[in-house]
Amino acid sequence: MKMPFTEMNTRNRKSLVANPLACTGCRSCESVCSLIKTRQLDLERARLHIDRDPLEGNFVPKTCHHCSIPYCLKACPVDAIRISEKNGTVLIDHENCNGCGECQKACPYGMIIYDEEQKKAFKCDFCGGHPQCVRICPMNALGIAIFEAKESK
């Protein structure tokens, strides 16, 4: 959906959030994501990732933020990225994606993946509103943040 900047920036939206203090690095979230999205257990193709430093005991879940200002959407030259009217998440239309990689370069969080096989960009699609990574996380390290538009005064 095309919308003016201020409307885009203040829209109702949902986003994934992560608590690195709760994450144990079990990779259940990556596993379920890759299985659902690729039908294979290929953690590198999951739409979220765990930065791991097991020697220090640090595990940091990295997720798509479904940004209030989605730079990936602005960078896409073929309008293959849109905002969901249902929940305000940022989605890639794979039918229109030409695989140019501009969205991947524009993402400040590095959460857009280029699939070499399909020659397309992929990112978290929020599982249609019910992210399975959140459901499966045994430590409750992932959650859903709800941002509500504020009316101008």
Residue frames as a rotation matrix with the C-alpha (Angstrom) as fourth column:
MET 1
0.592 0.806 0.000 0.00
0.806 -0.592 0.000 0.00
0.000 0.000 -1.000 0.00
LYS 2
-0.432 -0.672 0.601 1.40
0.633 -0.701 -0.329 3.40
0.642 0.238 0.728 -0.95
MET 3
0.666 0.621 -0.412 1.01
0.733 -0.445 0.514 6.03
0.136 -0.645 -0.752 1.73
PRO 4
0.618 -0.434 0.656 2.45
-0.235 -0.898 -0.372 9.42
0.750 0.076 -0.657 2.62
PHE 5
-0.353 -0.911 -0.215 5.58
0.026 0.220 -0.975 9.44
0.935 -0.350 -0.054 4.78
THR 6
-0.641 0.085 0.763 3.87
-0.734 -0.358 -0.577 10.65
0.224 -0.930 0.292 7.98
GLU 7
0.483 0.871 0.088 1.10
-0.871 0.468 0.150 8.08
0.089 -0.149 0.985 7.63
MET 8
0.481 -0.399 -0.781 3.66
-0.053 0.876 -0.480 5.33
0.875 0.272 0.400 7.00
ASN 9
-0.545 -0.823 0.162 5.80
-0.146 -0.097 -0.985 6.39
0.826 -0.560 -0.067 9.95
THR 10
-0.717 0.310 0.624 2.90
-0.692 -0.218 -0.688 6.47
-0.077 -0.926 0.370 12.41
ARG 11
-0.048 0.758 -0.650 0.83
-0.659 0.465 0.591 3.52
0.750 0.457 0.478 11.10
ASN 12
0.555 0.257 0.791 -0.54
-0.733 0.602 0.318 0.74
-0.395 -0.756 0.522 13.27
ARG 13
0.265 -0.497 -0.827 1.92
-0.616 0.572 -0.541 -2.11
0.742 0.653 -0.155 12.97
LYS 14
0.950 -0.091 0.298 3.23
-0.168 0.657 0.735 -5.23
-0.262 -0.748 0.609 14.59
SER 15
0.312 -0.919 -0.239 6.89
-0.724 -0.068 -0.687 -6.10
0.615 0.387 -0.687 14.93
LEU 16
0.634 -0.240 -0.735 9.03
0.483 0.865 0.134 -8.85
0.604 -0.440 0.664 16.36
VAL 17
0.481 -0.544 0.688 11.04
-0.772 -0.635 0.037 -8.02
0.417 -0.548 -0.725 19.45
ALA 18
0.423 -0.443 -0.790 13.82
0.302 0.891 -0.338 -10.01
0.854 -0.095 0.511 21.08
ASN 19
0.822 -0.217 0.527 15.23
-0.569 -0.369 0.735 -10.23
0.035 -0.904 -0.427 24.57
PRO 20
0.238 -0.809 -0.538 18.87
-0.380 0.432 -0.818 -11.31
0.894 0.399 -0.205 24.31
LEU 21
-0.471 -0.412 0.780 19.06
-0.866 0.046 -0.499 -11.84
0.170 -0.910 -0.379 28.08
ALA 22
0.271 0.668 0.693 16.48
-0.708 0.626 -0.326 -14.63
-0.652 -0.403 0.643 27.81
CYS 23
0.747 0.025 -0.664 17.89
-0.597 0.464 -0.654 -16.27
0.292 0.885 0.362 24.66
THR 24
0.497 -0.556 0.666 19.88
-0.324 0.593 0.737 -19.48
-0.805 -0.582 0.114 25.26
GLY 25
-0.276 -0.627 -0.729 20.93
-0.906 -0.085 0.415 -19.91
-0.322 0.774 -0.544 21.63
CYS 26
-0.214 0.239 0.947 18.90
-0.081 0.962 -0.261 -23.11
-0.974 -0.132 -0.187 21.16
ARG 27
-0.873 -0.184 -0.451 18.02
-0.405 -0.240 0.882 -22.04
-0.271 0.953 0.135 17.60
SER 28
-0.476 0.793 0.381 14.46
0.617 0.610 -0.497 -23.39
-0.627 -0.001 -0.779 17.81
CYS 29
0.321 0.611 -0.724 13.23
-0.063 -0.749 -0.660 -20.16
-0.945 0.258 -0.202 16.22
GLU 30
-0.301 -0.524 -0.796 15.60
-0.855 -0.222 0.469 -20.50
-0.423 0.822 -0.381 13.26
SER 31
-0.943 -0.069 0.326 14.67
0.020 0.965 0.263 -24.18
-0.332 0.255 -0.908 12.88
VAL 32
-0.128 0.975 0.182 10.92
0.614 0.222 -0.757 -23.63
-0.779 0.015 -0.627 12.77
CYS 33
0.308 0.204 -0.929 11.30
-0.420 -0.847 -0.325 -20.65
-0.854 0.490 -0.175 10.46
SER 34
-0.581 -0.598 -0.552 13.45
-0.756 0.146 0.638 -22.51
-0.301 0.788 -0.537 7.94
LEU 35
-0.849 0.307 0.429 11.17
0.327 0.945 -0.029 -25.56
-0.414 0.116 -0.903 8.03
ILE 36
0.142 0.976 -0.163 8.03
0.462 -0.211 -0.861 -23.50
-0.875 0.047 -0.481 7.47
LYS 37
0.450 0.058 -0.891 9.49
-0.472 -0.832 -0.292 -21.16
-0.758 0.552 -0.347 4.85
THR 38
-0.186 -0.623 -0.760 11.77
-0.981 0.072 0.180 -23.52
-0.057 0.779 -0.624 2.90
ARG 39
0.835 0.545 -0.077 10.50
-0.540 0.838 0.074 -26.97
0.105 -0.020 0.994 3.87
GLN 40
0.350 -0.806 -0.477 14.11
0.353 0.585 -0.730 -27.78
0.868 0.087 0.489 4.81
LEU 41
0.869 -0.223 -0.443 16.12
0.396 -0.225 0.890 -27.57
-0.298 -0.949 -0.107 7.98
ASP 42
0.006 -0.821 0.570 18.54
0.876 -0.271 -0.399 -24.94
0.482 0.502 0.718 6.69
LEU 43
0.315 0.166 -0.935 19.22
0.840 -0.508 0.192 -22.40
-0.443 -0.845 -0.299 9.42
GLU 44
-0.728 -0.638 -0.250 21.00
0.421 -0.704 0.571 -20.06
-0.541 0.310 0.782 7.01
ARG 45
-0.775 0.498 0.388 17.74
0.275 -0.287 0.918 -19.60
0.568 0.818 0.085 5.10
ALA 46
-0.076 0.730 -0.679 15.67
0.992 -0.010 -0.122 -18.75
-0.096 -0.683 -0.724 8.18
ARG 47
0.255 0.288 0.923 14.16
0.513 -0.850 0.124 -15.26
0.820 0.442 -0.364 8.21
LEU 48
0.829 -0.174 0.531 15.69
-0.513 -0.614 0.600 -14.50
0.222 -0.770 -0.598 11.62
HIS 49
0.266 -0.826 -0.496 19.09
0.181 0.548 -0.817 -15.34
0.947 0.128 0.295 13.06
ILE 50
0.979 -0.095 -0.179 20.84
0.173 -0.067 0.983 -15.81
-0.105 -0.993 -0.049 16.36
ASP 51
0.325 -0.928 0.182 24.19
-0.472 -0.325 -0.820 -14.08
0.820 0.181 -0.544 16.67
ARG 52
0.950 0.064 -0.305 26.13
0.171 0.712 0.681 -16.51
0.260 -0.700 0.665 18.83
ASP 53
-0.037 -0.964 0.264 29.12
-0.629 -0.183 -0.755 -16.18
0.776 -0.194 -0.600 21.10
PRO 54
0.704 0.465 -0.537 28.90
0.019 0.744 0.668 -19.45
0.710 -0.480 0.515 23.05
LEU 55
-0.201 -0.850 -0.486 32.23
0.686 0.232 -0.690 -18.95
0.699 -0.472 0.537 24.81
GLU 56
-0.931 -0.085 0.355 30.90
-0.134 -0.824 -0.550 -15.77
0.339 -0.560 0.756 26.40
GLY 57
-0.631 0.760 -0.153 27.36
0.696 0.467 -0.545 -17.15
-0.343 -0.451 -0.824 26.73
ASN 58
-0.467 0.444 -0.764 25.92
-0.335 -0.889 -0.312 -14.40
-0.818 0.110 0.564 24.53
PHE 59
-0.639 0.389 0.663 23.08
0.752 0.498 0.433 -15.10
-0.162 0.775 -0.611 22.11
VAL 60
-0.578 0.398 -0.712 21.33
-0.201 -0.916 -0.348 -12.25
-0.791 -0.058 0.609 20.36
PRO 61
-0.044 0.643 0.765 18.22
0.829 0.451 -0.331 -12.90
-0.557 0.619 -0.553 18.25
LYS 62
-0.821 -0.163 -0.548 18.16
-0.170 -0.846 0.506 -10.70
-0.546 0.508 0.666 15.14
THR 63
-0.186 0.859 0.476 14.73
0.801 0.413 -0.433 -10.13
-0.569 0.301 -0.765 13.62
CYS 64
-0.565 0.178 0.806 13.06
0.562 -0.632 0.533 -7.97
0.604 0.754 0.257 11.03
HIS 65
-0.851 0.191 -0.490 11.62
0.322 -0.546 -0.773 -4.90
-0.415 -0.816 0.403 12.73
HIS 66
-0.052 0.822 0.567 8.90
0.982 -0.061 0.178 -4.25
0.181 0.566 -0.804 10.11
CYS 67
-0.742 -0.574 -0.346 10.21
0.652 -0.738 -0.173 -0.71
-0.156 -0.354 0.922 10.43
SER 68
0.224 0.772 -0.594 8.10
0.497 -0.615 -0.612 2.38
-0.838 -0.158 -0.522 10.83
ILE 69
0.500 -0.175 -0.848 10.17
-0.728 -0.615 -0.302 3.82
-0.469 0.769 -0.435 7.99
PRO 70
0.580 -0.237 0.779 10.90
0.265 0.960 0.094 0.78
-0.770 0.152 0.620 5.79
TYR 71
0.001 -0.695 -0.719 14.03
-0.655 -0.543 0.525 1.67
-0.755 0.470 -0.456 3.84
CYS 72
-0.726 -0.235 0.646 13.71
0.209 0.820 0.533 -1.61
-0.655 0.522 -0.546 1.94
LEU 73
0.252 0.909 0.332 10.34
0.771 0.019 -0.636 -0.48
-0.585 0.417 -0.696 0.55
LYS 74
0.697 -0.014 -0.717 11.75
-0.216 -0.957 -0.191 2.87
-0.683 0.288 -0.671 -0.51
ALA 75
-0.283 -0.939 -0.196 14.77
-0.578 0.003 0.816 1.20
-0.766 0.344 -0.543 -2.17
CYS 76
-0.280 0.201 0.939 12.79
0.475 0.879 -0.047 -1.32
-0.835 0.433 -0.341 -4.24
PRO 77
-0.798 -0.122 -0.590 12.76
-0.356 -0.694 0.626 -0.12
-0.486 0.709 0.510 -7.87
VAL 78
-0.823 0.484 -0.295 9.91
-0.084 0.410 0.908 -2.44
0.561 0.773 -0.297 -8.92
ASP 79
-0.259 0.749 0.610 7.44
-0.925 -0.374 0.067 -1.88
0.278 -0.547 0.790 -6.06
ALA 80
-0.101 0.158 -0.982 7.78
-0.055 0.985 0.164 -5.49
0.993 0.071 -0.091 -4.89
ILE 81
-0.777 -0.152 -0.611 7.65
0.586 0.179 -0.790 -4.43
0.230 -0.972 -0.050 -1.23
ARG 82
-0.150 0.825 0.545 4.44
-0.082 -0.560 0.824 -3.31
0.985 0.079 0.152 0.41
ILE 83
-0.880 -0.003 0.475 2.88
-0.472 -0.111 -0.875 -2.71
0.055 -0.994 0.096 3.78
SER 84
-0.717 0.629 -0.301 0.24
0.574 0.777 0.258 -5.19
0.397 0.012 -0.918 4.91
GLU 85
-0.335 0.700 0.631 -3.13
-0.445 -0.708 0.549 -3.60
0.830 -0.097 0.549 5.46
LYS 86
0.461 0.551 -0.695 -3.89
0.242 0.676 0.696 -6.35
0.854 -0.490 0.178 7.98
ASN 87
0.774 -0.182 -0.606 -1.13
0.629 0.113 0.770 -5.71
-0.072 -0.977 0.202 10.51
GLY 88
0.926 -0.350 -0.144 1.22
-0.354 -0.935 0.000 -3.04
-0.134 0.050 -0.990 9.11
THR 89
0.303 -0.855 0.421 4.08
0.183 0.486 0.855 -5.47
-0.935 -0.182 0.303 8.52
VAL 90
0.143 -0.397 -0.906 6.45
-0.877 -0.476 0.070 -5.01
-0.460 0.784 -0.416 5.59
LEU 91
0.419 0.161 0.894 6.13
0.087 0.973 -0.216 -7.76
-0.904 0.168 0.393 2.96
ILE 92
-0.617 -0.599 -0.510 7.94
-0.545 -0.142 0.826 -8.76
-0.568 0.788 -0.239 -0.24
ASP 93
0.639 0.769 -0.014 5.80
-0.465 0.371 -0.804 -9.75
-0.614 0.520 0.594 -3.23
HIS 94
-0.208 -0.834 0.511 7.93
-0.060 0.533 0.844 -12.51
-0.976 0.145 -0.161 -4.74
GLU 95
0.417 0.415 0.809 6.02
0.786 0.283 -0.550 -12.41
-0.457 0.865 -0.208 -8.01
ASN 96
0.976 0.036 0.213 7.25
0.140 -0.858 -0.494 -8.85
0.165 0.512 -0.843 -8.60
CYS 97
0.571 -0.820 -0.039 10.72
-0.267 -0.231 0.936 -9.17
-0.776 -0.524 -0.351 -7.04
ASN 98
0.904 -0.303 -0.303 13.42
-0.282 0.114 -0.953 -8.99
0.323 0.946 0.018 -9.70
GLY 99
0.765 -0.596 -0.245 16.23
0.640 0.662 0.390 -9.99
-0.071 -0.455 0.887 -7.33
CYS 100
0.554 -0.560 0.615 18.19
0.137 -0.668 -0.732 -6.74
0.821 0.490 -0.293 -7.77
GLY 101
0.006 -0.570 -0.821 19.24
0.912 0.340 -0.229 -6.67
0.410 -0.748 0.522 -4.09
GLU 102
-0.406 -0.148 0.902 18.53
0.013 -0.988 -0.156 -2.98
0.914 -0.052 0.403 -3.49
CYS 103
0.641 0.702 0.311 16.25
-0.352 -0.091 0.932 -3.82
0.682 -0.706 0.188 -0.55
GLN 104
0.689 -0.459 -0.560 18.97
0.673 0.693 0.260 -5.96
0.269 -0.556 0.786 1.00
LYS 105
-0.390 -0.867 0.311 21.46
0.697 -0.498 -0.515 -3.07
0.602 0.016 0.799 0.77
ALA 106
-0.247 0.373 0.894 18.93
-0.247 -0.917 0.314 -0.66
0.937 -0.143 0.319 2.28
CYS 107
0.711 0.586 -0.389 17.98
0.186 0.377 0.907 -2.74
0.678 -0.717 0.159 5.34
PRO 108
0.193 -0.676 0.711 19.80
-0.746 -0.572 -0.341 -1.26
0.638 -0.465 -0.614 8.35
TYR 109
0.348 0.017 0.937 19.42
-0.829 0.472 0.300 -4.54
-0.437 -0.882 0.178 10.27
GLY 110
-0.624 -0.653 -0.429 20.65
-0.781 0.531 0.328 -6.92
0.013 0.540 -0.842 7.58
MET 111
-0.444 0.531 0.722 17.45
-0.274 0.686 -0.674 -8.92
-0.853 -0.497 -0.159 7.72
ILE 112
0.664 0.584 -0.468 16.76
-0.644 0.127 -0.755 -9.35
-0.381 0.802 0.460 4.02
ILE 113
-0.126 -0.646 0.753 18.10
-0.093 0.763 0.639 -12.57
-0.988 0.011 -0.157 2.55
TYR 114
0.075 0.086 -0.993 18.91
-0.988 -0.128 -0.086 -13.15
-0.134 0.988 0.076 -1.10
ASP 115
0.400 0.155 0.903 17.99
-0.170 0.981 -0.092 -16.66
-0.900 -0.117 0.419 -2.20
GLU 116
-0.513 -0.744 -0.428 20.50
-0.597 -0.049 0.801 -17.80
-0.617 0.666 -0.419 -4.84
GLU 117
-0.742 0.266 0.616 18.26
0.460 0.870 0.178 -20.63
-0.488 0.415 -0.768 -6.06
GLN 118
0.189 0.961 0.201 15.17
0.897 -0.086 -0.433 -18.52
-0.399 0.262 -0.879 -6.64
LYS 119
-0.662 -0.526 0.534 17.02
0.688 -0.709 0.155 -15.27
0.297 0.470 0.831 -7.44
LYS 120
0.303 0.815 0.494 14.65
0.254 -0.568 0.783 -13.39
0.919 -0.112 -0.379 -5.11
ALA 121
-0.717 -0.433 0.547 14.85
-0.361 -0.441 -0.822 -11.44
0.597 -0.787 0.160 -1.85
PHE 122
0.159 0.747 -0.645 13.19
0.451 0.526 0.721 -12.85
0.878 -0.406 -0.253 1.26
LYS 123
-0.760 -0.317 0.568 12.46
-0.366 -0.513 -0.776 -11.51
0.537 -0.798 0.274 4.73
CYS 124
-0.866 0.485 -0.117 10.20
0.358 0.441 -0.823 -12.22
-0.348 -0.755 -0.556 7.66
ASP 125
-0.642 0.732 0.229 6.57
-0.061 -0.347 0.936 -12.10
0.764 0.587 0.267 6.62
PHE 126
-0.633 0.324 0.703 5.33
-0.774 -0.288 -0.564 -12.38
0.020 -0.901 0.434 10.22
CYS 127
-0.972 0.230 0.056 3.78
0.232 0.972 0.030 -15.77
-0.047 0.042 -0.998 9.33
GLY 128
-0.427 0.856 0.292 0.59
0.373 -0.128 0.919 -14.00
0.824 0.501 -0.265 8.29
GLY 129
0.130 0.457 0.880 0.20
-0.576 -0.687 0.443 -12.47
0.807 -0.565 0.174 11.74
HIS 130
0.923 0.170 0.346 1.12
-0.381 0.543 0.749 -15.49
-0.060 -0.823 0.565 13.87
PRO 131
0.192 -0.943 -0.273 4.93
-0.831 -0.008 -0.556 -15.72
0.522 0.334 -0.785 13.97
GLN 132
0.832 0.153 -0.534 5.88
0.002 0.960 0.279 -19.31
0.555 -0.233 0.799 14.66
CYS 133
-0.231 -0.967 -0.104 9.28
0.280 0.036 -0.959 -18.33
0.932 -0.251 0.263 16.03
VAL 134
-0.439 0.161 0.884 7.52
-0.755 -0.600 -0.265 -16.55
0.488 -0.784 0.385 18.90
ARG 135
0.616 0.787 0.048 5.28
-0.717 0.534 0.449 -19.55
0.327 -0.311 0.892 19.53
ILE 136
0.721 -0.326 -0.612 8.14
0.199 0.943 -0.268 -22.08
0.664 0.072 0.744 19.56
CYS 137
-0.156 -0.885 0.439 10.72
-0.326 -0.373 -0.869 -20.18
0.932 -0.279 -0.230 21.66
PRO 138
0.205 0.264 -0.943 11.08
0.637 0.695 0.333 -22.17
0.743 -0.669 -0.026 24.90
MET 139
-0.509 -0.523 -0.684 12.57
0.860 -0.329 -0.389 -19.22
-0.022 -0.786 0.617 26.79
ASN 140
0.588 0.800 -0.118 10.06
0.781 -0.600 -0.174 -16.56
-0.210 0.011 -0.978 25.72
ALA 141
-0.328 -0.826 -0.458 12.94
0.548 -0.561 0.620 -14.56
-0.769 -0.047 0.637 24.24
LEU 142
-0.938 0.092 0.333 10.83
0.262 -0.437 0.860 -13.47
0.225 0.895 0.386 21.25
GLY 143
-0.326 0.872 -0.364 7.66
0.583 -0.118 -0.804 -11.46
-0.744 -0.474 -0.470 21.34
ILE 144
-0.150 0.406 0.901 5.33
0.894 -0.334 0.299 -9.22
0.423 0.850 -0.313 19.38
ALA 145
-0.723 -0.043 -0.690 5.32
0.374 -0.863 -0.338 -5.47
-0.581 -0.503 0.640 19.81
ILE 146
0.104 0.822 0.559 2.20
0.992 -0.130 0.005 -3.57
0.077 0.554 -0.829 18.81
PHE 147
-0.864 -0.375 -0.337 2.60
0.375 -0.925 0.068 0.02
-0.337 -0.068 0.939 17.71
GLU 148
0.159 0.977 0.138 -0.52
0.936 -0.105 -0.335 2.14
-0.313 0.183 -0.932 17.52
ALA 149
-0.362 -0.206 0.909 -0.85
0.655 -0.750 0.091 5.25
0.664 0.628 0.407 15.40
LYS 150
-0.408 0.185 -0.894 -1.18
0.719 -0.539 -0.439 8.43
-0.563 -0.822 0.087 17.39
GLU 151
0.504 0.637 0.583 -3.50
0.847 -0.499 -0.186 11.17
0.172 0.588 -0.791 16.30
SER 152
-0.563 -0.681 0.468 -1.95
0.597 -0.727 -0.339 14.58
0.572 0.088 0.816 15.69
LYS 153
0.055 0.565 -0.823 -2.88
0.932 -0.324 -0.160 17.22
-0.357 -0.759 -0.545 18.23
